[in-house]
Amino acid sequence: MIQTPYLLFLGDAPDQLAAKVAQGIKDWRPENAVGQFRMDGCKADMGLTDMTLQEAKAAGAKTLVIGVANRGGVISQEWKKVLVMALEEGFDLASGLHNLLRDEADLVAVSQATGQHLHDVRIPEVDYPIANGVKRKGKRVLPVGTDCSVGKMYTGLCLEQAMKKRGMKATFRPTGQTGILITGDGVPLDAVIADFMAGSVEWLTPDNDDDHWDIIEGQGSLFHVSYSGVTMALIHGGQPDALVICHEPTREHMRGLPGYSLPTLEQVRDMALSLAKVANPTCQVIGYAINTQHMSEADAKAYLADVEARLGLPATDPFRFGAETLADALADLT
């Protein structure tokens, strides 16, 4: 088990979005976030107290969590100096990067010498089956996005909160490192061998009560040429009964792909629904989750009203304005 509370390591993150792992922990498990550690040049800020390793240790932090999800998931030499010092200071390390802590010989040597633990949450620990496409009991909802990092995980967590408040049976099913660090369980989907990805989602969302909803954490985007495969596995392995389309309106291009513009909500709706119907012919789009964090409240509400009027389904920013309208739409399908 990963020991809590955490000191969130932001490294030299180039922007706020690069520190989405730390942001997710801070927003959804604030009791586990003692403070943040930022290196020179870091442009991310969780609004937590900046601490040295010694200050965080004195405040009770037990694990240094790498809260940055950089492109390629690599541990730089500059980061490694801090990680070594953290182990020597008595911290465990936890990471969701593709660059595994356990593959770094110097970190392994220091962890063994100090008796501290290395936690790689992006390592599959189950022999997942190949998907069989057999229809499962219970219901499932999947957020899909116009791009990566537009709020699919937040939509899922907000939905779970709203549905439980409404008295509905709902379970958030993490498929990425941040969700796993928040809930303590899940499938690190983008680290699963391709042939078993859809099967791992079937494993994650087994038979359940007829009125129980699994809220599957979305990943990637069908329109993102780097990460579309993981989205496809979620759509077919999840066999969703409902889709929520997620979008961030102020983005100028696909994340990390300046030559690619974002698709429209209609394009994502039509493509995702057609692919979802391959595994579940009754699947429906039930609403839109719009990430309005970079918009004024007036502009956000106007945008949401336009989406609802144009597309005829509920539209909300689940984190800013709540997910009640989306929960209501799912209740109508139960």
ZISUL-V777310 format. One record per residue. RES is the residue in one small letter. SS is DSSP state (A for helix, B for strand, O for the rest). Layout:
# ZISUL-V777310
RES,SS  RES,SS
This chain:
# ZISUL-V777310
m,O  i,O  q,O  t,O  p,O  y,B  l,B  l,B  f,B  l,B  g,B  d,O  a,O  p,O  d,O  q,O  l,A  a,A  a,A  k,A  v,A  a,A  q,A  g,A  i,A  k,A  d,A  w,A  r,O  p,A  e,A  n,A  a,B  v,B  g,B  q,B  f,B  r,B  m,O  d,O  g,O  c,O  k,O  a,O  d,O  m,O  g,O  l,O  t,O  d,B  m,O  t,O  l,A  q,A  e,A  a,A  k,A  a,A  a,O  g,O  a,O  k,O  t,B  l,B  v,B  i,B  g,O  v,O  a,O  n,O  r,O  g,O  g,O  v,O  i,O  s,O  q,A  e,A  w,A  k,A  k,A  v,A  l,A  v,A  m,A  a,A  l,A  e,A  e,O  g,O  f,O  d,B  l,B  a,B  s,B  g,O  l,O  h,O  n,O  l,O  l,A  r,A  d,A  e,O  a,A  d,A  l,A  v,A  a,A  v,A  s,A  q,A  a,A  t,A  g,O  q,O  h,O  l,B  h,B  d,B  v,O  r,O  i,O  p,O  e,O  v,O  d,O  y,O  p,O  i,O  a,O  n,O  g,O  v,O  k,O  r,O  k,O  g,O  k,B  r,B  v,B  l,B  p,B  v,B  g,B  t,O  d,O  c,O  s,O  v,O  g,O  k,A  m,A  y,A  t,A  g,A  l,A  c,A  l,A  e,A  q,A  a,A  m,A  k,A  k,A  r,O  g,O  m,O  k,B  a,B  t,B  f,B  r,B  p,O  t,O  g,O  q,A  t,A  g,A  i,A  l,A  i,A  t,A  g,O  d,O  g,O  v,O  p,O  l,A  d,A  a,A  v,O  i,O  a,A  d,A  f,A  m,A  a,A  g,A  s,A  v,A  e,A  w,A  l,A  t,O  p,O  d,O  n,O  d,O  d,O  d,O  h,B  w,B  d,B  i,B  i,B  e,O  g,O  q,O  g,O  s,O  l,O  f,O  h,O  v,O  s,O  y,O  s,A  g,A  v,A  t,A  m,A  a,A  l,A  i,A  h,A  g,A  g,A  q,O  p,O  d,O  a,B  l,B  v,B  i,B  c,B  h,B  e,O  p,O  t,O  r,O  e,O  h,O  m,B  r,O  g,O  l,B  p,O  g,O  y,O  s,O  l,O  p,O  t,O  l,A  e,A  q,A  v,A  r,A  d,A  m,A  a,A  l,A  s,A  l,A  a,A  k,A  v,A  a,A  n,O  p,O  t,O  c,O  q,B  v,B  i,B  g,B  y,B  a,B  i,B  n,O  t,O  q,O  h,O  m,O  s,O  e,A  a,A  d,A  a,A  k,A  a,A  y,A  l,A  a,A  d,A  v,A  e,A  a,A  r,A  l,A  g,O  l,O  p,B  a,B  t,B  d,O  p,A  f,A  r,A  f,A  g,O  a,O  e,A  t,A  l,A  a,A  d,A  a,A  l,A  a,A  d,O  l,O  t,O
